[in-house]
Amino acid sequence: MKLDTAPVSLANLSETENQLHQPIVKDNGKTKESVFMVFGTTFITIFLAEIGDKTQLSTLLMSAESHAPWVVFLGSAVALITTSLLGVLLGGWISTKLSPKTVEKSAGVMLLLISLMLVWDVIKIDN
């Protein structure tokens, strides 16, 4: 029941009257559930991907050198928010131009190419 509606006694109503007094529910809970699911999945994925990466290590070093950890925190937080905003805006724009299948395949190909380039660098360094 919504908080902004008063409870209605349905005990003495006919079926037709009962249907007239039923609130129209457009949201069956899936929207709220999916919003939390998307948020949670995004948070966990990005959090795990960022642990121990070069950005975190750079932030650690800058904080140690500057002796101003809160200033470094604010600077790095604004930078990460800005890059995330750019990613979201670019992703939103791409989604209007390309199908989800095309975006998924393109991302797969790009990650494969990056992996091959990294492997090539490792092989090249050893020789």
MIKE-594743 format. One record per residue (C-alpha): residue in three letters; x, y, z. Coordinates in steps of 0.1 Angstrom, whole numbers, padded with zeros to 4 digits, always signed. Layout:
AlaXYZ ...
***
This chain:
Met+0000+0000+0000 Lys+0012+0035-0008 Leu+0019+0058+0021 Asp-0001+0086+0004 Thr-0034+0067+0002 Ala-0059+0060+0029 Pro-0067+0023+0036 Val-0100+0012+0020 Ser-0122-0015+0035 Leu-0129-0040+0008 Ala-0150-0064+0029 Asn-0184-0050+0019 Leu-0177-0042-0017 Ser-0189-0062-0047 Glu-0163-0075-0071 Thr-0169-0046-0096 Glu-0167-0020-0068 Asn-0136-0038-0055 Gln-0119-0034-0089 Leu-0128+0003-0090 His-0112+0009-0057 Gln-0080-0010-0064 Pro-0051+0013-0070 Ile-0035+0011-0104 Val-0001-0004-0100 Lys+0023+0005-0128 Asp+0054-0005-0109 Asn+0053-0041-0098 Gly+0086-0037-0078 Lys+0109-0048-0106 Thr+0120-0012-0113 Lys+0132-0007-0077 Glu+0147-0041-0077 Ser+0165-0036-0110 Val+0178-0001-0099 Phe+0193-0017-0068 Met+0206-0046-0088 Val+0223-0023-0113 Phe+0237-0001-0086 Gly+0250-0031-0066 Thr+0265-0048-0096 Thr+0281-0016-0108 Phe+0295-0008-0073 Ile+0309-0043-0068 Thr+0324-0046-0103 Ile+0341-0012-0102 Phe+0352-0016-0065 Leu+0369-0049-0072 Ala+0384-0037-0105 Glu+0399-0006-0088 Ile+0415-0024-0058 Gly+0453-0024-0063 Asp+0453-0007-0097 Lys+0477+0020-0107 Thr+0452+0048-0098 Gln+0449+0035-0062 Leu+0487+0031-0060 Ser+0492+0066-0074 Thr+0467+0080-0049 Leu+0485+0062-0021 Leu+0519+0077-0031 Met+0505+0112-0036 Ser+0489+0110-0001 Ala+0521+0099+0015 Glu+0542+0126-0003 Ser+0518+0155+0003 His+0509+0148+0039 Ala+0474+0161+0030 Pro+0454+0129+0026 Trp+0420+0146+0025 Val+0430+0169-0003 Val+0444+0140-0022 Phe+0411+0121-0015 Leu+0390+0150-0028 Gly+0411+0154-0059 Ser+0411+0117-0068 Ala+0374+0114-0060 Val+0365+0143-0083 Ala+0388+0128-0110 Leu+0371+0093-0107 Ile+0336+0109-0107 Thr+0345+0129-0139 Thr+0359+0099-0157 Ser+0329+0078-0147 Leu+0306+0106-0159 Leu+0323+0106-0193 Gly+0320+0069-0195 Val+0283+0070-0187 Leu+0276+0098-0211 Leu+0296+0081-0239 Gly+0279+0048-0231 Gly+0245+0065-0232 Trp+0253+0081-0266 Ile+0266+0048-0280 Ser+0235+0029-0269 Thr+0214+0053-0290 Lys+0235+0046-0321 Leu+0243+0009-0318 Ser+0225-0022-0307 Pro+0234-0039-0274 Lys+0248-0069-0293 Thr+0271-0047-0314 Val+0283-0028-0283 Glu+0289-0062-0265 Lys+0309-0076-0295 Ser+0329-0044-0299 Ala+0338-0043-0262 Gly+0349-0080-0265 Val+0371-0073-0295 Met+0386-0043-0278 Leu+0394-0062-0247 Leu+0409-0091-0268 Leu+0431-0066-0286 Ile+0443-0050-0254 Ser+0451-0085-0240 Leu+0470-0094-0271 Met+0490-0061-0269 Leu+0498-0068-0233 Val+0510-0104-0241 Trp+0530-0090-0270 Asp+0547-0065-0246 Val+0556-0093-0222 Ile+0570-0115-0250 Lys+0589-0085-0264 Ile+0604-0076-0230 Asp+0617-0111-0224 Asn+0636-0113-0257 
***
